[in-house]
Amino acid sequence: MVGSGRFAATLGVRVGIDPALPMLKISQGRGVAVACGLAEDLPFRAGCLDFVLMVTVLCFLRNPLVVLQEMMGALRKEGGVVIAFIDRESAEGREYKRRQSESDFYREARF
């Protein structure tokens, strides 16, 4: 999910998807081409992606395995994957967990 495009734009990611239209508008404003979609049903043909970047996505997914399988199907044979997540045992993870109920964004996250 491209979200606001903060990481995608900084890292030169050209295309992203997200189910949230407000996030897509922000991401598009940062120069990322966007499509409305779900990670569980990627709108890409098999083997068409050079790489996939997922930053703080897994903690929001109900079934991460389905998403990872979908992602691998969309990658070309030599494609790459970068997955970044918030470790619940890290100082940052503990702080997010402490403030989780106050956050509209992280309320549903499973660190």
matplotlib code that plots the C-alpha trace (Angstrom):
import matplotlib.pyplot as plt

x = [0.0, 1.5, -0.3, 0.8, 3.7, 6.2, 8.6, 7.7, 8.5, 11.7, 12.9, 12.0, 9.1, 7.0, 3.8, 1.7, -1.7, -3.9, -7.6, -7.8, -8.6, -7.3, -3.9, -3.8, -4.3, -1.4, 0.8, 0.0, 0.9, 4.3, 4.8, 3.8, 1.4, -1.4, -4.2, -6.9, -6.5, -5.9, -2.7, -4.7, -5.7, -3.0, -4.0, -0.7, -0.1, 2.1, 5.8, 5.6, 7.1, 10.8, 10.5, 8.0, 8.4, 6.2, 6.8, 4.6, 2.0, 2.1, 0.9, -2.4, -3.1, -5.6, -3.9, -0.3, 0.5, -2.1, -0.6, 3.0, 1.9, 0.1, 3.2, 5.5, 3.2, 3.5, 7.3, 9.4, 11.8, 14.7, 12.6, 13.3, 11.4, 12.0, 9.7, 10.1, 8.0, 7.9, 9.3, 7.0, 10.0, 11.9, 11.7, 9.6, 7.3, 6.7, 5.9, 3.5, 1.9, 1.5, -0.2, -2.1, -5.6, -5.1, -4.1, -6.6, -3.9, -2.3, -5.5, -6.0, -2.3, -1.0, 2.7]
y = [0.0, 3.3, 5.3, 8.9, 8.1, 9.5, 6.5, 5.7, 9.2, 9.4, 6.0, 6.6, 4.2, 5.2, 3.2, 2.4, 1.1, 1.8, 1.3, 4.8, 7.6, 10.4, 8.6, 8.1, 11.9, 12.7, 10.1, 11.3, 14.9, 13.5, 12.2, 8.6, 7.1, 5.5, 3.0, 2.1, -1.5, -4.0, -5.9, -9.1, -8.6, -6.7, -5.0, -6.1, -8.9, -11.8, -11.1, -7.4, -5.8, -5.1, -4.8, -4.4, -2.0, -2.6, -0.1, -0.6, -2.7, -6.1, -4.9, -3.9, -7.1, -9.7, -12.4, -11.4, -14.8, -14.1, -10.6, -12.0, -14.7, -12.1, -9.9, -12.8, -13.6, -10.0, -9.9, -10.8, -13.7, -11.6, -9.1, -7.8, -7.2, -4.7, -5.2, -2.8, -3.1, -1.8, -4.3, -4.4, -4.9, -1.9, 1.5, 2.8, -0.2, 0.1, 3.7, 3.1, 0.3, 2.6, 5.3, 2.9, 3.5, 7.2, 6.9, 6.7, 5.3, 2.6, 1.7, -1.4, -2.3, -5.6, -5.0]
z = [0.0, -1.0, 1.7, 1.5, -0.8, 1.7, 1.4, -2.2, -3.5, -1.4, -2.7, -6.4, -6.5, -9.5, -9.0, -5.9, -4.9, -1.9, -1.1, 0.5, -2.0, 0.3, 0.6, -3.2, -3.7, -1.3, -3.0, -6.4, -5.3, -4.5, -8.0, -7.6, -10.2, -8.3, -8.6, -6.1, -5.1, -2.4, -1.6, -1.5, -5.2, -6.9, -10.2, -11.9, -14.4, -13.3, -13.4, -14.3, -11.2, -10.8, -7.0, -4.2, -1.3, 1.8, 4.7, 7.8, 5.9, 7.4, 10.8, 9.1, 7.2, 8.3, 6.2, 5.4, 3.7, 1.0, 0.4, 0.2, -2.3, -4.4, -4.3, -5.3, -8.3, -9.5, -9.3, -12.3, -11.7, -10.8, -8.8, -5.4, -2.2, 0.7, 3.7, 6.6, 9.8, 13.3, 15.7, 18.8, 21.0, 19.8, 21.6, 18.7, 18.7, 22.5, 22.1, 19.2, 21.3, 24.3, 22.2, 19.9, 21.3, 20.8, 17.1, 14.3, 12.1, 14.3, 16.3, 14.1, 13.7, 15.1, 15.9]

ax = plt.figure().add_subplot(projection="3d")
ax.plot(x, y, z, "-o")
ax.set_aspect("equal")
plt.show()
